[in-house]
Structures are given as C-alpha cells and as structure tokens.
Amino acid sequence: MQFHSADAWRSMMRSDRSPLKTGLRSLAMMLSVLVVPALVLAGLVSPIHAQKTTVVIFFIDGLEPASAKLMAANGAANLKFMFDSGVVAEKSFTPYPKEGYKLENGTAPWGNTSPGNVACHNGCHIFESKNVDDIFLAAREKGIKSVYAGGSANYSEITTPDFHYSGELTDEAVVQHGIDHFQKDKARLIRLHPQRIRDGWTGPAGIPDPASSYNKAILAVDAQLGLLIKALKAGGVWDSTYLIVAADHGMNNNTISLHDADQLNSWIPFMSFYGPGIKKGQTIPYAELSDVAIMADYFLGLRPLKGVLDPAVTITPKGPTGSFLSNLFIGSPKELNHPRYVERFLEAVAMKPKADYVSYRNTMLPILKQFTPVDLGEQIRREMDMQRSPERFAIRSLPGGGMSIVAPYLFDRVELLGLDGRSLFSSNAPATASLELPGLPMGSAPVLVRLRRNGGAVTQALTLAPR
C-alpha cells in the first residue's frame, strides 16, 4: 500500500465504500495473520516491544578530549565513529576527579572509587554515602541484567550491578566480561572501565603526538571497543543500542599518571553519545558526568532515580542533580539551559580548585541549591512509558521520506502529533495492521504516532525518526 501524498491519502479514505477501504479490510486480515508474523520471524520487521534497548557506558580511564580527537583522526576507528555518527560534548566536566577523598570525620564512603565513577550511575554531585539509588538498582527492578567491570581494585565499591568485577585487569579482560554477560546473561546495561591507557601517560607533552605511548594505548583500547560493538551487532541489538564513550576524569598537568583535584585538567574528561534518534556528527556545548546517569536511565525506560537514600545524610539536595540532555536528539536545538554546576564551581574558586573534597562540597552546595537541573519532564516520561507498552508497534523510516507502521493487531485510525500536541496528520484506516505513509511532509523533530483500535482504545509510540 503506497500513498503519494497526505491529501491523496485523506481523499481515498473518505468514503466507507471506497475500493481502497474494502481492500484494506481483507488485506489487513491477511497481513496480521500471515505477513507480519513472517516478517518478524525473518528479522526484517519486529514490533517495537521486541526491540529491547541496550545501554553501554564505556569509560576509558583518563581519556583527554584533545587526544580522543587526535586519535580519531589517526586510526582510532571507533572514536572516529563517535565523532562522525554521534554527539561529542565541546566542554565536559567530572563532579570531582580524585579518589580516596575523606569527609570531616575522616570516613571515605566510597573508598578509593573516584566520584566520576559513581556520578555516572547515580546522577549526583555530592558523595556523602554509599547508600544511593542508581541505574543498576533501577534496572534490576525492571528485570534488566547489568554488568560492571573495571581495571583497578579502586572500583571494588561498585557492587550494585548484577555482575561486578574490579582488580588489576587488562583492558581485554574488562571488555570480555561485558561481552560474556551480554551473550550468556542477556545483560542490557553494560558498564565497562578499561584502565590501561594510564600506563602510557608521560605528561601533557604527549597529547599532540600520535606516536606517544599514551596515544598508542588509546588505539589499543579503541580496538577493544570495536570488539564489543562487533559482539553487539552479532547479537542483533546494535540498532537499539545507546553507546556512551567517556572518561571518569582528565589527567594531571605533569608527568605523574594521576588526576589530583588541584589540577584543573583533571576535571575535564572526554564525553560522547551515540544511539537511535541521537544527532550524527554534531556537538553539544556542555555536559557533566552526572548527566550520564540521567540519560542512561531514560534510554532504558527506567523509573526516575531517587538520589541519596541514606537518612543520616542531611545535606540537600539529596535527589539527583544531573541534567537531561535533550539537545542530543535529532530536531532539538543545540543550546540547552544547563545549570553548569561544575563550571560554576570552578569559576567560584577562580579555576584554582583545592585538593580537598570538603572544600569542593561546601562551595558546590549553594550552587546546587541556586540552580535547577534540566528535567526530563513528566509529559515526555509519560509518553516514554506508553511507548514501552507491551502493545507497541513498529515504526520504520521509508527511503526518501515518510514512514511505515506495522502493528501486532488491527487498528482503525492513525494520528501523528508533535510533542507540543499539535496534529500533523490523521486519517481513518479501518481494520489495518500495516501501513505506509511515504508522502508525508518531512522534518527532523520527534513525532508521536497514535493508533486507535477496538472502538477507540489508543496505543501510541514516540518515535525519534525524522518526520
């Protein structure tokens, strides 16, 4: 079934006695009984509810943004892919770069785990307790398996994933843990932290040299990322995978392979995003590692993160302070009213931070209270929840524009709406299970597709495919 314009589609559907409607009724029955299941089994078309999102958070320890860009142009094929096919943050920060920090009472709630490694899980900027909600706990509530593997014993405090590994592991071993649990346990939240590029650090003088030991180590870990992507493709989930490639911190401005908090460069990691509906080959002005948790939570369709759960922690805010990066998505403006908490903190200390977590916390708290993180928004979350209904249908972009719709049931009407609720297109389609709309005017913003069936019941899906 092909319609060459929206007007033609409307006119052909006006009359209940039109040959098109009569044909649709009989053809739809055949499609629903024979064609649609056959396409699903063949893997050519699948209902949206069969497409389960996978999220990979791949942190390359101490990856400097300048080296990521340089090596993307000098053989790091997968970093190049992130630049060419995803979104890279022009400016990015970690909430606090140094492990082993202590509170006033001398306790170290996260041991030797650096805050950037937990901020990307819980969406917070203050780290007073281990009793914090995170994406692994939220995923488990939804029956989603998770795995964490990190190449240092410092990460032993990260224990909320279903499978967790830490120790002096090679990058190959770290990535293999992720692949193993993806293949054997169907893990869909994969958090990997290869460590070994730090072994090649000889100081910032090596950053502009593609042949430096640090940059050569980036090529090696990039190859490991390629093996993971290959496994995801072989497992049939790549098209529904979101990949976040970043770092937990930058590096010292000297030859020591550290990331001390009084070194400004330590606060600046690389950060990039790729996945369905995300812009290709673009940049956003700003992001923080705390935002990673908010985005991963959204990509997986999890309930909102709760922040600090420990009743002994009395400082506020206790909820997550990461922001929703709506400017990652196709059709959205590049600019975002991000509160830029870490940048404001660094400006407040004249870009000369101290090697002291308590000093950071006491300066950051008033900033966190003064500004508000960018929120996902209840309306978008409701639409997202409806999209993940077990009755979802498949939406595919057509060559040259438009879309095809395949449902696991018969529907009577199709409606396309903008996220502002404005009607873009609607028409009756009685007893139809499959439909092509190639002639619709195309744009680049997300579209809400609604199918009405069974005397008025509505099933809908939010698609980030262009309209």
C-alpha positions as CSV (number, residue, x, y, z in Angstrom):
1,M,0.0,0.0,0.0
2,Q,1.5,3.3,-1.1
3,F,0.1,6.8,-0.9
4,H,1.8,9.5,-2.8
5,S,0.6,12.5,-0.7
6,A,-1.2,13.1,2.6
7,D,-4.0,14.8,0.7
8,A,-4.4,11.8,-1.6
9,W,-4.4,9.5,1.4
10,R,-7.2,11.5,3.0
11,S,-9.3,11.6,-0.1
12,M,-9.0,7.9,-0.7
13,M,-10.1,7.2,2.8
14,R,-13.2,9.5,3.0
15,S,-15.8,7.0,1.7
16,D,-16.7,3.8,3.5
17,R,-17.5,2.4,0.1
18,S,-14.1,3.2,-1.5
19,P,-12.4,0.3,-3.1
20,L,-9.3,1.1,-1.0
21,K,-11.1,0.6,2.3
22,T,-12.7,-2.6,1.1
23,G,-9.3,-3.9,0.0
24,L,-7.7,-2.7,3.2
25,R,-10.1,-4.7,5.4
26,S,-9.4,-8.0,3.6
27,L,-5.7,-7.3,3.1
28,A,-5.2,-6.3,6.7
29,M,-6.5,-9.6,8.0
30,M,-4.1,-11.5,5.7
31,L,-1.2,-9.2,6.8
32,S,-2.0,-9.7,10.5
33,V,-2.3,-13.5,10.2
34,L,0.5,-14.2,7.7
35,V,2.7,-11.4,6.6
36,V,3.5,-9.6,9.8
37,P,4.5,-12.7,11.8
38,A,6.6,-13.9,8.9
39,L,8.5,-10.6,8.7
40,V,9.0,-10.7,12.5
41,L,10.4,-14.3,12.3
42,A,12.6,-13.3,9.4
43,G,14.0,-10.5,11.4
44,L,13.0,-7.9,8.8
45,V,10.3,-6.2,10.8
46,S,9.8,-6.5,14.5
47,P,7.2,-4.9,16.8
48,I,8.8,-2.3,19.0
49,H,8.1,-4.3,22.1
50,A,10.5,-7.0,20.7
51,Q,13.3,-4.4,20.4
52,K,14.9,-4.1,23.9
53,T,17.2,-1.2,24.4
54,T,20.8,-1.9,25.4
55,V,22.9,0.8,27.1
56,V,26.7,0.6,27.1
57,I,28.7,3.1,29.2
58,F,32.3,2.7,28.2
59,F,34.7,4.8,30.2
60,I,38.3,5.0,29.0
61,D,40.2,6.0,32.2
62,G,41.8,9.4,31.9
63,L,41.0,10.0,28.3
64,E,41.9,13.5,27.4
65,P,39.5,15.2,25.0
66,A,42.3,16.5,22.8
67,S,43.8,13.0,22.5
68,A,40.4,11.5,21.7
69,K,40.0,13.9,18.8
70,L,43.6,13.5,17.6
71,M,43.5,9.7,17.6
72,A,40.1,9.6,16.0
73,A,41.9,11.1,13.0
74,N,44.9,8.7,13.4
75,G,43.5,5.2,13.4
76,A,41.1,5.0,16.4
77,A,38.2,3.9,14.2
78,N,35.6,3.6,17.0
79,L,36.4,7.0,18.5
80,K,36.1,8.4,14.9
81,F,32.7,6.7,14.7
82,M,31.6,8.6,17.8
83,F,32.7,11.9,16.3
84,D,31.1,11.1,12.9
85,S,27.9,9.3,13.9
86,G,27.2,10.6,17.4
87,V,27.4,13.7,19.6
88,V,30.5,14.9,21.4
89,A,30.5,17.4,24.2
90,E,32.5,20.5,23.4
91,K,33.1,21.1,27.1
92,S,32.6,18.4,29.8
93,F,33.4,18.0,33.5
94,T,33.5,15.5,36.3
95,P,31.9,16.5,39.6
96,Y,35.1,15.7,41.5
97,P,38.1,14.0,40.0
98,K,40.1,12.4,42.8
99,E,39.6,9.0,44.5
100,G,40.2,8.4,48.2
101,Y,38.6,11.7,49.4
102,K,37.5,12.0,53.0
103,L,34.7,13.7,54.9
104,E,35.3,15.8,58.1
105,N,35.0,12.8,60.3
106,G,37.8,11.0,58.4
107,T,35.5,8.5,56.7
108,A,35.8,7.6,53.0
109,P,32.3,6.5,51.9
110,W,33.3,5.3,48.5
111,G,36.8,4.1,49.5
112,N,39.2,4.6,46.6
113,T,36.5,4.9,43.9
114,S,36.7,8.3,42.2
115,P,33.4,10.2,42.2
116,G,33.2,10.3,38.5
117,N,32.7,6.6,38.5
118,V,29.6,6.8,40.7
119,A,28.2,10.1,39.4
120,C,27.6,8.4,36.1
121,H,25.5,5.8,37.9
122,N,23.5,7.9,40.4
123,G,23.4,11.3,38.8
124,C,24.6,13.2,41.9
125,H,27.3,15.8,42.5
126,I,27.8,15.2,46.2
127,F,29.1,11.9,47.5
128,E,28.5,11.6,51.3
129,S,27.3,8.0,51.4
130,K,27.2,4.7,49.5
131,N,23.5,4.4,50.2
132,V,22.5,6.0,47.0
133,D,20.0,4.9,44.3
134,D,21.5,4.2,40.9
135,I,20.8,2.9,37.4
136,F,21.7,-0.7,38.3
137,L,19.2,-0.8,41.1
138,A,16.5,0.8,38.8
139,A,17.4,-1.7,36.0
140,R,17.0,-4.7,38.4
141,E,13.5,-3.6,39.4
142,K,12.6,-3.8,35.7
143,G,14.3,-7.2,35.2
144,I,17.2,-5.8,33.2
145,K,20.5,-7.5,33.8
146,S,23.6,-5.4,34.4
147,V,27.4,-5.8,34.4
148,Y,30.3,-3.6,35.6
149,A,33.9,-4.4,35.0
150,G,36.8,-2.0,35.9
151,G,40.5,-2.5,35.6
152,S,41.5,-1.3,39.1
153,A,40.9,-2.5,42.6
154,N,39.7,1.0,43.4
155,Y,36.4,0.1,41.9
156,S,35.5,-2.6,44.4
157,E,32.9,-0.3,46.0
158,I,30.7,-0.6,42.8
159,T,28.6,-3.6,43.8
160,T,25.0,-2.8,42.8
161,P,25.3,-4.3,39.2
162,D,24.2,-7.9,38.9
163,F,27.7,-8.9,37.9
164,H,30.7,-6.8,39.0
165,Y,34.4,-7.1,38.6
166,S,37.3,-5.0,39.8
167,G,41.1,-5.5,40.1
168,E,44.2,-5.1,38.1
169,L,42.6,-6.3,34.9
170,T,43.8,-5.9,31.4
171,D,41.5,-4.0,29.0
172,E,40.9,-7.2,27.2
173,A,39.6,-8.9,30.4
174,V,37.4,-5.9,31.2
175,V,35.8,-5.9,27.8
176,Q,35.4,-9.7,27.7
177,H,33.4,-9.6,31.0
178,G,31.0,-7.3,29.2
179,I,30.8,-9.5,26.1
180,D,30.4,-12.6,28.2
181,H,27.5,-11.3,30.2
182,F,25.8,-9.8,27.2
183,Q,26.0,-13.2,25.4
184,K,25.3,-15.5,28.3
185,D,23.0,-13.5,30.5
186,K,21.5,-11.0,28.0
187,A,22.8,-8.1,30.0
188,R,21.4,-4.8,28.7
189,L,23.2,-2.4,30.9
190,I,26.9,-2.8,30.3
191,R,29.3,-0.5,32.2
192,L,33.0,-1.0,31.3
193,H,36.0,0.8,32.6
194,P,39.3,-0.1,30.8
195,Q,42.3,1.4,32.7
196,R,45.4,0.8,30.8
197,I,45.9,4.0,28.8
198,R,47.1,5.5,32.1
199,D,50.1,3.2,31.9
200,G,51.3,5.1,28.8
201,W,51.0,8.6,30.4
202,T,54.2,10.6,30.3
203,G,52.7,14.0,30.6
204,P,50.7,16.5,28.6
205,A,53.6,16.9,26.1
206,G,52.5,13.5,24.7
207,I,48.9,14.7,23.9
208,P,49.6,16.2,20.5
209,D,51.9,13.4,19.4
210,P,50.0,10.5,17.7
211,A,53.0,8.3,18.3
212,S,53.3,8.9,22.1
213,S,52.9,5.9,24.4
214,Y,49.6,7.4,25.8
215,N,48.1,7.9,22.4
216,K,49.2,4.5,21.2
217,A,47.4,3.0,24.2
218,I,44.3,4.8,23.0
219,L,44.5,2.8,19.8
220,A,44.7,-0.4,21.8
221,V,41.6,0.3,23.9
222,D,39.7,1.6,20.8
223,A,40.2,-1.8,19.3
224,Q,38.7,-3.4,22.4
225,L,35.7,-1.1,22.0
226,G,35.4,-2.4,18.4
227,L,35.2,-6.0,19.6
228,L,32.4,-5.1,21.9
229,I,30.5,-3.3,19.1
230,K,31.1,-6.4,16.9
231,A,29.5,-8.6,19.6
232,L,26.5,-6.3,19.9
233,K,26.0,-6.4,16.2
234,A,26.3,-10.2,16.1
235,G,23.8,-10.4,18.9
236,G,21.3,-8.4,16.9
237,V,21.0,-5.4,19.3
238,W,23.2,-2.8,17.8
239,D,20.3,-0.9,16.1
240,S,18.7,-0.4,19.5
241,T,21.9,0.2,21.5
242,Y,22.9,3.5,23.1
243,L,26.7,3.9,23.5
244,I,28.3,6.4,25.8
245,V,32.0,6.7,25.4
246,A,33.6,9.0,28.0
247,A,36.2,9.2,30.8
248,D,35.9,9.5,34.6
249,H,38.4,12.4,34.7
250,G,41.2,14.1,32.8
251,M,44.9,13.9,33.7
252,N,47.4,15.8,35.7
253,N,49.2,18.7,34.1
254,N,52.6,16.9,34.8
255,T,54.3,13.6,34.1
256,I,52.6,11.8,37.0
257,S,49.8,9.4,36.0
258,L,47.3,10.9,38.5
259,H,44.2,13.2,38.4
260,D,44.6,15.3,41.5
261,A,41.7,17.7,42.4
262,D,44.0,20.8,42.4
263,Q,44.9,20.1,38.8
264,L,42.4,21.8,36.5
265,N,42.9,19.3,33.7
266,S,41.8,16.5,36.0
267,W,38.2,17.9,36.0
268,I,37.9,17.7,32.1
269,P,37.1,14.3,30.6
270,F,36.0,13.3,27.1
271,M,32.3,12.6,26.7
272,S,30.3,11.4,23.7
273,F,26.9,9.8,22.9
274,Y,25.5,7.6,20.1
275,G,22.2,5.8,19.5
276,P,18.7,5.8,18.0
277,G,17.4,9.3,17.5
278,I,20.7,11.0,18.5
279,K,22.2,13.5,16.2
280,K,25.0,12.4,13.9
281,G,28.3,14.2,13.7
282,Q,27.3,17.0,15.9
283,T,28.4,18.6,19.2
284,I,26.7,20.0,22.3
285,P,28.1,22.9,24.2
286,Y,28.3,21.3,27.7
287,A,27.8,18.1,29.7
288,E,28.7,16.6,33.1
289,L,29.3,13.0,34.1
290,S,26.3,13.2,36.4
291,D,24.2,13.7,33.3
292,V,25.2,10.2,32.0
293,A,23.1,8.6,34.7
294,I,20.0,10.6,33.8
295,M,20.4,9.7,30.1
296,A,21.1,6.0,30.7
297,D,18.0,5.9,32.9
298,Y,16.0,7.5,30.1
299,F,17.4,5.2,27.4
300,L,16.4,2.1,29.3
301,G,13.0,3.4,30.3
302,L,13.6,3.1,34.0
303,R,11.8,4.9,36.8
304,P,13.3,8.2,37.9
305,L,16.4,8.0,40.1
306,K,15.9,8.8,43.7
307,G,19.3,10.2,44.7
308,V,20.7,9.7,48.3
309,L,18.7,7.2,50.3
310,D,20.8,7.4,53.5
311,P,18.7,9.1,56.2
312,A,21.9,10.0,58.0
313,V,22.8,12.4,55.2
314,T,21.1,15.7,56.0
315,I,22.6,18.0,53.4
316,T,20.4,19.0,50.5
317,P,19.6,18.5,47.7
318,K,19.5,14.7,48.2
319,G,17.9,14.0,44.8
320,P,20.0,13.5,41.6
321,T,21.4,16.8,40.2
322,G,22.3,15.6,36.7
323,S,20.5,17.1,33.8
324,F,18.6,15.6,30.9
325,L,20.5,16.4,27.7
326,S,17.5,16.9,25.3
327,N,19.9,18.6,22.9
328,L,21.4,15.2,22.0
329,F,18.3,14.4,19.9
330,I,17.5,14.9,16.3
331,G,15.4,18.0,15.8
332,S,16.4,19.6,19.1
333,P,18.2,22.9,19.4
334,K,22.0,22.7,20.1
335,E,21.7,25.1,23.1
336,L,20.4,23.8,26.4
337,N,19.9,25.8,29.6
338,H,22.2,23.6,31.5
339,P,23.0,24.7,35.1
340,R,26.7,24.0,34.5
341,Y,27.3,23.2,38.1
342,V,30.9,22.2,37.9
343,E,31.9,25.1,35.7
344,R,30.2,27.5,38.2
345,F,32.1,25.8,41.0
346,L,35.4,26.2,39.1
347,E,34.6,29.8,38.4
348,A,33.8,30.4,42.1
349,V,37.3,29.2,43.0
350,A,39.0,31.2,40.2
351,M,39.8,28.0,38.3
352,K,42.1,27.0,41.2
353,P,40.4,24.1,43.0
354,K,41.9,22.7,46.1
355,A,42.8,19.0,46.6
356,D,40.1,18.8,49.2
357,Y,36.6,17.2,48.8
358,V,35.1,19.0,51.8
359,S,36.1,22.4,50.2
360,Y,34.5,21.3,47.0
361,R,31.3,20.2,48.7
362,N,30.9,23.3,50.8
363,T,31.4,25.5,47.7
364,M,29.2,23.4,45.5
365,L,26.2,23.0,47.8
366,P,25.0,26.6,47.4
367,I,25.3,26.3,43.6
368,L,23.2,23.1,43.6
369,K,20.5,24.9,45.6
370,Q,20.5,28.0,43.5
371,F,20.1,26.3,40.1
372,T,17.8,23.6,38.9
373,P,18.9,20.6,36.7
374,V,17.2,20.2,33.3
375,D,14.4,17.7,33.9
376,L,13.1,15.0,31.6
377,G,9.6,16.4,32.2
378,E,6.5,14.4,33.2
379,Q,4.9,14.7,29.8
380,I,7.8,13.2,28.0
381,R,8.2,10.5,30.6
382,R,4.5,9.6,30.3
383,E,4.9,9.3,26.5
384,M,8.0,7.3,27.0
385,D,6.2,4.9,29.4
386,M,3.4,4.5,26.9
387,Q,6.0,3.8,24.1
388,R,7.3,0.9,26.2
389,S,3.8,-0.7,26.5
390,P,3.7,-4.4,25.6
391,E,1.3,-3.4,22.8
392,R,3.8,-1.3,21.0
393,F,4.1,-1.2,17.2
394,A,6.9,-0.9,14.8
395,I,7.8,2.4,13.0
396,R,10.2,2.4,10.2
397,S,11.5,5.3,8.1
398,L,11.0,4.9,4.3
399,P,13.6,5.7,1.7
400,G,13.0,9.2,0.5
401,G,10.9,10.1,3.5
402,G,7.7,9.1,5.3
403,M,7.2,6.1,7.5
404,S,5.8,2.6,7.6
405,I,3.7,1.3,10.5
406,V,3.4,-2.4,11.4
407,A,1.2,-3.4,14.4
408,P,0.7,-6.8,16.1
409,Y,-3.1,-6.0,16.0
410,L,-5.6,-4.3,13.7
411,F,-6.1,-0.5,14.0
412,D,-8.8,1.8,12.7
413,R,-7.1,5.2,12.7
414,V,-3.6,6.7,12.6
415,E,-2.7,10.1,14.0
416,L,0.7,11.9,14.0
417,L,1.3,14.7,16.6
418,G,4.1,16.9,17.5
419,L,5.4,16.9,21.1
420,D,3.5,20.1,21.6
421,G,0.2,18.2,20.9
422,R,-0.3,19.8,17.5
423,S,-1.9,17.5,15.0
424,L,0.4,16.8,12.0
425,F,-1.7,14.2,10.2
426,S,-4.7,12.0,10.9
427,S,-6.9,9.6,8.9
428,N,-9.2,6.6,9.3
429,A,-7.6,3.2,8.5
430,P,-10.2,0.6,9.3
431,A,-9.1,-2.9,10.2
432,T,-5.4,-2.3,9.1
433,A,-2.3,-3.9,10.5
434,S,0.3,-2.5,8.2
435,L,0.5,0.9,6.5
436,E,3.0,3.0,4.5
437,L,2.8,6.8,4.5
438,P,5.5,7.8,2.1
439,G,4.1,11.2,1.0
440,L,4.1,12.9,4.4
441,P,5.9,16.2,4.7
442,M,9.2,15.5,6.3
443,G,11.0,17.4,9.1
444,S,13.5,16.5,11.8
445,A,11.6,16.7,15.0
446,P,10.3,13.7,17.0
447,V,6.7,12.5,16.3
448,L,4.1,10.9,18.5
449,V,2.3,8.2,16.5
450,R,-1.1,7.1,17.8
451,L,-3.0,4.1,16.5
452,R,-6.7,3.9,17.5
453,R,-8.3,0.4,17.7
454,N,-11.1,-1.6,19.3
455,G,-13.7,1.1,19.3
456,G,-11.4,3.9,20.5
457,A,-8.6,2.4,22.6
458,V,-5.3,4.2,21.8
459,T,-1.8,2.7,21.5
460,Q,0.9,5.2,20.9
461,A,4.7,5.4,20.4
462,L,7.2,8.2,20.5
463,T,9.5,7.9,17.5
464,L,12.7,9.8,17.2
465,A,12.8,9.0,13.5
466,P,12.5,12.2,11.3
467,R,9.1,13.2,10.1
